[in-house]
Amino acid sequence: MDERLIEAACGFISIDHNGSIIEVNNTFLEWMGFKQENLVGKHFESLLTTGNKLIFHSYFYPNINLHGHVEELFINLKNHTGESVPYLMNARRFGQDGLEMIDCILVKMKKRIDYELELRSTKNQMEEAYLEKNLALEKLEQIYLEIEKKQIELMEINSGLVEISNTDKLTGIPNRRLFQEKLEEQIELYHKGEKTFSLLIIDIDHFKKVNDTYGHQIGDIVLVKLANILKTQVRPEDIAARLGGEEFVIILPHTDVGEALLMAQKVNQEVELAEWKETGSLTVSVGAATFTAKDSEASILKNADQALYASKENGRNRATHFSELS
């Protein structure tokens, strides 16, 4: 590793195609309280919390394999004490001497904390100023304006972080992280009042052939266009999200088995009838499942996935509800 990279102002980790750590710079080691022998040779996922492993598998690996790079991934890593530390990660696949590796740059999200500390310090200054009898009104107004400015900056930073962490970068629709939160909310609402909801999993038929025939750039255009079609088809209360790769999902609140199947079939029809200048034609397969008292977060996803598999097995470009499999 280059000497300047060893002591760079950002963290650096290089992993092989299996996810094992090959190199790590001193900056990251110091930030996290590790030594070289603690990390080199270990799997990168040893640094991840359970929730972030899901994000890594559904977003990081698909994008690295599909595009060769990942930009601005908001992720938490565990330091030597197990404490969660927030980072922004950029990564790029790199080949050298016949070996393939992934170089990752990590920047700590320290700026947000600094703004909060600076805001607290400014407020303390204002409190002290009120206690000083001879403090001029002009100074009070100036401090107040500074507080207002810091609050606005902090709100902008927080808003940006939420948007980065909850939005799929390519398509602009919610990502798997936000989908997971909304699914948990629907399950909680169900148990409070038994409000029925359903779930659709949508998968592009023969998407690998699209990439192989027309290239990944056209593949990206197809993904964006499909996301836009789904956005136009859902109701205001529905949640359409990208799970990763060519898979999408829609949460349908207040929707029973029959209504879910109709919605799934409508998705089939709209995609097939859409104009696909880039590929000539395109279809999707859909799997649907409706939440019951016996279900959990894992089981409804499994049921919808089994229904999707049945749609694929029965010729694609069709919708199947899990209830039809029993």
Contacts in CASP RR format, 6 or more apart in sequence:
PFRMAT RR
TARGET T0000
AUTHOR 0000-0000-0000
METHOD contacts of the structure
MODEL  1
MDERLIEAACGFISIDHNGSIIEVNNTFLEWMGFKQENLVGKHFESLLTT
GNKLIFHSYFYPNINLHGHVEELFINLKNHTGESVPYLMNARRFGQDGLE
MIDCILVKMKKRIDYELELRSTKNQMEEAYLEKNLALEKLEQIYLEIEKK
QIELMEINSGLVEISNTDKLTGIPNRRLFQEKLEEQIELYHKGEKTFSLL
IIDIDHFKKVNDTYGHQIGDIVLVKLANILKTQVRPEDIAARLGGEEFVI
ILPHTDVGEALLMAQKVNQEVELAEWKETGSLTVSVGAATFTAKDSEASI
LKNADQALYASKENGRNRATHFSELS
1 12 0 8 1.000
1 23 0 8 1.000
1 25 0 8 1.000
5 12 0 8 1.000
5 25 0 8 1.000
6 25 0 8 1.000
6 26 0 8 1.000
6 27 0 8 1.000
7 25 0 8 1.000
7 26 0 8 1.000
7 27 0 8 1.000
8 25 0 8 1.000
8 27 0 8 1.000
9 27 0 8 1.000
10 27 0 8 1.000
10 105 0 8 1.000
10 106 0 8 1.000
10 107 0 8 1.000
11 25 0 8 1.000
11 27 0 8 1.000
11 28 0 8 1.000
11 31 0 8 1.000
11 105 0 8 1.000
11 106 0 8 1.000
11 107 0 8 1.000
12 23 0 8 1.000
12 24 0 8 1.000
12 25 0 8 1.000
12 27 0 8 1.000
12 28 0 8 1.000
12 103 0 8 1.000
12 104 0 8 1.000
12 105 0 8 1.000
12 106 0 8 1.000
13 21 0 8 1.000
13 23 0 8 1.000
13 24 0 8 1.000
13 25 0 8 1.000
13 28 0 8 1.000
13 39 0 8 1.000
13 44 0 8 1.000
13 103 0 8 1.000
13 104 0 8 1.000
13 106 0 8 1.000
14 21 0 8 1.000
14 22 0 8 1.000
14 23 0 8 1.000
14 24 0 8 1.000
14 101 0 8 1.000
14 102 0 8 1.000
14 103 0 8 1.000
14 104 0 8 1.000
15 21 0 8 1.000
15 22 0 8 1.000
15 44 0 8 1.000
15 101 0 8 1.000
15 102 0 8 1.000
15 104 0 8 1.000
16 22 0 8 1.000
16 99 0 8 1.000
16 100 0 8 1.000
16 101 0 8 1.000
16 102 0 8 1.000
17 100 0 8 1.000
17 101 0 8 1.000
17 102 0 8 1.000
18 43 0 8 1.000
19 43 0 8 1.000
19 44 0 8 1.000
19 45 0 8 1.000
19 102 0 8 1.000
20 41 0 8 1.000
20 42 0 8 1.000
20 43 0 8 1.000
20 44 0 8 1.000
21 39 0 8 1.000
21 40 0 8 1.000
21 41 0 8 1.000
21 42 0 8 1.000
21 43 0 8 1.000
21 44 0 8 1.000
22 40 0 8 1.000
22 41 0 8 1.000
22 101 0 8 1.000
23 40 0 8 1.000
24 34 0 8 1.000
24 36 0 8 1.000
24 39 0 8 1.000
24 40 0 8 1.000
28 34 0 8 1.000
28 106 0 8 1.000
29 35 0 8 1.000
29 36 0 8 1.000
29 39 0 8 1.000
31 79 0 8 1.000
31 85 0 8 1.000
31 108 0 8 1.000
32 47 0 8 1.000
32 77 0 8 1.000
32 79 0 8 1.000
32 80 0 8 1.000
32 85 0 8 1.000
33 79 0 8 1.000
33 80 0 8 1.000
34 79 0 8 1.000
34 80 0 8 1.000
38 80 0 8 1.000
39 47 0 8 1.000
45 53 0 8 1.000
45 56 0 8 1.000
47 77 0 8 1.000
47 78 0 8 1.000
48 56 0 8 1.000
48 75 0 8 1.000
48 76 0 8 1.000
48 77 0 8 1.000
48 78 0 8 1.000
49 76 0 8 1.000
49 78 0 8 1.000
49 84 0 8 1.000
52 75 0 8 1.000
52 76 0 8 1.000
52 77 0 8 1.000
54 176 0 8 1.000
54 180 0 8 1.000
55 73 0 8 1.000
55 75 0 8 1.000
55 176 0 8 1.000
55 177 0 8 1.000
56 75 0 8 1.000
58 176 0 8 1.000
58 243 0 8 1.000
58 244 0 8 1.000
59 70 0 8 1.000
59 73 0 8 1.000
59 168 0 8 1.000
59 175 0 8 1.000
59 176 0 8 1.000
59 244 0 8 1.000
60 70 0 8 1.000
60 73 0 8 1.000
60 91 0 8 1.000
62 244 0 8 1.000
62 245 0 8 1.000
63 69 0 8 1.000
63 70 0 8 1.000
64 70 0 8 1.000
64 91 0 8 1.000
64 93 0 8 1.000
64 102 0 8 1.000
66 211 0 8 1.000
66 216 0 8 1.000
66 245 0 8 1.000
67 216 0 8 1.000
67 220 0 8 1.000
68 92 0 8 1.000
68 93 0 8 1.000
69 90 0 8 1.000
69 91 0 8 1.000
69 92 0 8 1.000
69 93 0 8 1.000
70 89 0 8 1.000
70 90 0 8 1.000
70 91 0 8 1.000
70 92 0 8 1.000
71 90 0 8 1.000
71 169 0 8 1.000
72 88 0 8 1.000
72 89 0 8 1.000
72 90 0 8 1.000
72 164 0 8 1.000
72 169 0 8 1.000
73 88 0 8 1.000
73 89 0 8 1.000
73 90 0 8 1.000
73 91 0 8 1.000
74 86 0 8 1.000
74 87 0 8 1.000
74 88 0 8 1.000
74 109 0 8 1.000
74 161 0 8 1.000
74 164 0 8 1.000
74 165 0 8 1.000
75 86 0 8 1.000
75 87 0 8 1.000
75 88 0 8 1.000
75 89 0 8 1.000
76 84 0 8 1.000
76 85 0 8 1.000
76 86 0 8 1.000
76 87 0 8 1.000
77 84 0 8 1.000
77 85 0 8 1.000
77 87 0 8 1.000
77 106 0 8 1.000
78 84 0 8 1.000
78 85 0 8 1.000
79 85 0 8 1.000
85 108 0 8 1.000
86 108 0 8 1.000
86 109 0 8 1.000
87 106 0 8 1.000
87 107 0 8 1.000
87 108 0 8 1.000
87 109 0 8 1.000
88 106 0 8 1.000
88 107 0 8 1.000
88 109 0 8 1.000
88 164 0 8 1.000
89 104 0 8 1.000
89 105 0 8 1.000
89 106 0 8 1.000
89 107 0 8 1.000
90 104 0 8 1.000
90 105 0 8 1.000
91 102 0 8 1.000
91 103 0 8 1.000
91 104 0 8 1.000
91 105 0 8 1.000
92 102 0 8 1.000
92 103 0 8 1.000
93 100 0 8 1.000
93 101 0 8 1.000
93 102 0 8 1.000
94 100 0 8 1.000
94 101 0 8 1.000
94 102 0 8 1.000
94 103 0 8 1.000
95 101 0 8 1.000
109 161 0 8 1.000
111 157 0 8 1.000
112 154 0 8 1.000
112 157 0 8 1.000
112 158 0 8 1.000
112 161 0 8 1.000
115 150 0 8 1.000
115 153 0 8 1.000
115 154 0 8 1.000
115 157 0 8 1.000
116 154 0 8 1.000
118 150 0 8 1.000
119 147 0 8 1.000
119 150 0 8 1.000
119 151 0 8 1.000
119 154 0 8 1.000
122 143 0 8 1.000
122 146 0 8 1.000
122 147 0 8 1.000
122 150 0 8 1.000
123 147 0 8 1.000
125 143 0 8 1.000
126 140 0 8 1.000
126 143 0 8 1.000
126 144 0 8 1.000
126 147 0 8 1.000
129 135 0 8 1.000
129 139 0 8 1.000
129 140 0 8 1.000
129 143 0 8 1.000
130 140 0 8 1.000
165 177 0 8 1.000
166 174 0 8 1.000
166 175 0 8 1.000
166 177 0 8 1.000
166 178 0 8 1.000
167 173 0 8 1.000
167 174 0 8 1.000
167 175 0 8 1.000
167 178 0 8 1.000
168 174 0 8 1.000
168 175 0 8 1.000
168 227 0 8 1.000
168 241 0 8 1.000
168 242 0 8 1.000
168 244 0 8 1.000
170 220 0 8 1.000
170 223 0 8 1.000
170 224 0 8 1.000
170 242 0 8 1.000
171 223 0 8 1.000
171 224 0 8 1.000
171 227 0 8 1.000
171 242 0 8 1.000
172 227 0 8 1.000
173 227 0 8 1.000
173 230 0 8 1.000
173 231 0 8 1.000
173 240 0 8 1.000
173 241 0 8 1.000
173 242 0 8 1.000
174 182 0 8 1.000
174 239 0 8 1.000
174 240 0 8 1.000
174 241 0 8 1.000
174 242 0 8 1.000
175 241 0 8 1.000
175 242 0 8 1.000
175 244 0 8 1.000
176 241 0 8 1.000
176 242 0 8 1.000
176 243 0 8 1.000
176 244 0 8 1.000
178 239 0 8 1.000
178 241 0 8 1.000
179 239 0 8 1.000
179 241 0 8 1.000
179 243 0 8 1.000
179 249 0 8 1.000
179 251 0 8 1.000
182 239 0 8 1.000
182 241 0 8 1.000
182 251 0 8 1.000
183 199 0 8 1.000
183 251 0 8 1.000
183 297 0 8 1.000
183 300 0 8 1.000
184 297 0 8 1.000
186 195 0 8 1.000
186 197 0 8 1.000
186 251 0 8 1.000
186 253 0 8 1.000
186 291 0 8 1.000
187 291 0 8 1.000
187 296 0 8 1.000
187 297 0 8 1.000
189 195 0 8 1.000
189 197 0 8 1.000
189 253 0 8 1.000
190 196 0 8 1.000
190 197 0 8 1.000
190 291 0 8 1.000
194 293 0 8 1.000
195 253 0 8 1.000
195 254 0 8 1.000
196 254 0 8 1.000
196 255 0 8 1.000
196 256 0 8 1.000
196 290 0 8 1.000
196 291 0 8 1.000
197 251 0 8 1.000
197 252 0 8 1.000
197 253 0 8 1.000
197 254 0 8 1.000
197 255 0 8 1.000
197 290 0 8 1.000
197 291 0 8 1.000
198 251 0 8 1.000
198 252 0 8 1.000
198 255 0 8 1.000
198 256 0 8 1.000
198 257 0 8 1.000
198 259 0 8 1.000
198 260 0 8 1.000
198 263 0 8 1.000
198 288 0 8 1.000
198 289 0 8 1.000
198 290 0 8 1.000
198 291 0 8 1.000
199 249 0 8 1.000
199 250 0 8 1.000
199 251 0 8 1.000
199 252 0 8 1.000
199 260 0 8 1.000
199 288 0 8 1.000
199 289 0 8 1.000
199 290 0 8 1.000
199 291 0 8 1.000
199 300 0 8 1.000
199 301 0 8 1.000
199 304 0 8 1.000
200 249 0 8 1.000
200 250 0 8 1.000
200 252 0 8 1.000
200 260 0 8 1.000
200 263 0 8 1.000
200 264 0 8 1.000
200 267 0 8 1.000
200 286 0 8 1.000
200 287 0 8 1.000
200 288 0 8 1.000
200 304 0 8 1.000
201 243 0 8 1.000
201 247 0 8 1.000
201 248 0 8 1.000
201 249 0 8 1.000
201 286 0 8 1.000
201 287 0 8 1.000
201 288 0 8 1.000
201 301 0 8 1.000
201 304 0 8 1.000
201 305 0 8 1.000
201 307 0 8 1.000
201 308 0 8 1.000
202 226 0 8 1.000
202 230 0 8 1.000
202 247 0 8 1.000
202 248 0 8 1.000
202 249 0 8 1.000
202 250 0 8 1.000
202 267 0 8 1.000
202 284 0 8 1.000
202 285 0 8 1.000
202 286 0 8 1.000
202 287 0 8 1.000
203 246 0 8 1.000
203 247 0 8 1.000
203 248 0 8 1.000
203 284 0 8 1.000
203 285 0 8 1.000
203 286 0 8 1.000
203 308 0 8 1.000
203 312 0 8 1.000
204 210 0 8 1.000
204 222 0 8 1.000
204 223 0 8 1.000
204 226 0 8 1.000
204 246 0 8 1.000
204 282 0 8 1.000
204 283 0 8 1.000
204 284 0 8 1.000
205 282 0 8 1.000
205 283 0 8 1.000
205 284 0 8 1.000
205 285 0 8 1.000
205 312 0 8 1.000
205 316 0 8 1.000
205 317 0 8 1.000
206 316 0 8 1.000
207 219 0 8 1.000
207 222 0 8 1.000
207 245 0 8 1.000
207 246 0 8 1.000
210 218 0 8 1.000
210 219 0 8 1.000
210 222 0 8 1.000
210 279 0 8 1.000
210 282 0 8 1.000
211 218 0 8 1.000
211 219 0 8 1.000
213 279 0 8 1.000
214 278 0 8 1.000
214 279 0 8 1.000
218 278 0 8 1.000
218 279 0 8 1.000
219 278 0 8 1.000
221 278 0 8 1.000
222 276 0 8 1.000
222 278 0 8 1.000
222 279 0 8 1.000
222 282 0 8 1.000
223 242 0 8 1.000
223 245 0 8 1.000
223 246 0 8 1.000
225 274 0 8 1.000
225 276 0 8 1.000
226 248 0 8 1.000
226 271 0 8 1.000
226 282 0 8 1.000
226 284 0 8 1.000
227 240 0 8 1.000
227 242 0 8 1.000
227 248 0 8 1.000
229 270 0 8 1.000
229 271 0 8 1.000
229 274 0 8 1.000
230 240 0 8 1.000
230 248 0 8 1.000
230 250 0 8 1.000
230 267 0 8 1.000
231 240 0 8 1.000
233 240 0 8 1.000
233 263 0 8 1.000
233 266 0 8 1.000
233 267 0 8 1.000
233 270 0 8 1.000
234 240 0 8 1.000
234 250 0 8 1.000
235 252 0 8 1.000
237 253 0 8 1.000
237 254 0 8 1.000
238 250 0 8 1.000
238 251 0 8 1.000
238 252 0 8 1.000
238 253 0 8 1.000
239 250 0 8 1.000
239 251 0 8 1.000
240 248 0 8 1.000
240 249 0 8 1.000
240 250 0 8 1.000
241 248 0 8 1.000
241 249 0 8 1.000
241 250 0 8 1.000
241 251 0 8 1.000
242 248 0 8 1.000
242 249 0 8 1.000
243 249 0 8 1.000
249 304 0 8 1.000
250 263 0 8 1.000
250 267 0 8 1.000
252 259 0 8 1.000
252 260 0 8 1.000
252 263 0 8 1.000
255 263 0 8 1.000
255 290 0 8 1.000
256 290 0 8 1.000
257 290 0 8 1.000
257 321 0 8 1.000
257 323 0 8 1.000
258 321 0 8 1.000
260 288 0 8 1.000
260 289 0 8 1.000
260 290 0 8 1.000
260 321 0 8 1.000
261 288 0 8 1.000
261 319 0 8 1.000
261 321 0 8 1.000
263 288 0 8 1.000
264 286 0 8 1.000
264 287 0 8 1.000
264 288 0 8 1.000
264 319 0 8 1.000
264 320 0 8 1.000
264 321 0 8 1.000
265 286 0 8 1.000
265 319 0 8 1.000
267 284 0 8 1.000
267 286 0 8 1.000
267 319 0 8 1.000
268 283 0 8 1.000
268 284 0 8 1.000
268 286 0 8 1.000
268 317 0 8 1.000
268 318 0 8 1.000
268 319 0 8 1.000
271 282 0 8 1.000
271 283 0 8 1.000
271 284 0 8 1.000
272 281 0 8 1.000
272 282 0 8 1.000
272 283 0 8 1.000
272 317 0 8 1.000
274 282 0 8 1.000
276 282 0 8 1.000
283 316 0 8 1.000
283 317 0 8 1.000
284 317 0 8 1.000
285 308 0 8 1.000
285 311 0 8 1.000
285 312 0 8 1.000
285 316 0 8 1.000
285 317 0 8 1.000
285 318 0 8 1.000
285 319 0 8 1.000
286 307 0 8 1.000
286 308 0 8 1.000
286 311 0 8 1.000
286 318 0 8 1.000
286 319 0 8 1.000
286 320 0 8 1.000
287 304 0 8 1.000
287 305 0 8 1.000
287 307 0 8 1.000
287 308 0 8 1.000
287 310 0 8 1.000
287 311 0 8 1.000
287 319 0 8 1.000
287 320 0 8 1.000
287 321 0 8 1.000
287 322 0 8 1.000
288 304 0 8 1.000
288 307 0 8 1.000
288 319 0 8 1.000
288 320 0 8 1.000
288 321 0 8 1.000
288 322 0 8 1.000
289 300 0 8 1.000
289 301 0 8 1.000
289 303 0 8 1.000
289 304 0 8 1.000
289 307 0 8 1.000
289 321 0 8 1.000
289 322 0 8 1.000
290 321 0 8 1.000
290 322 0 8 1.000
290 323 0 8 1.000
291 300 0 8 1.000
295 303 0 8 1.000
303 322 0 8 1.000
304 322 0 8 1.000
306 322 0 8 1.000
306 325 0 8 1.000
307 320 0 8 1.000
307 321 0 8 1.000
307 322 0 8 1.000
307 324 0 8 1.000
307 325 0 8 1.000
308 320 0 8 1.000
310 320 0 8 1.000
310 324 0 8 1.000
310 325 0 8 1.000
311 318 0 8 1.000
311 319 0 8 1.000
311 320 0 8 1.000
314 320 0 8 1.000
END
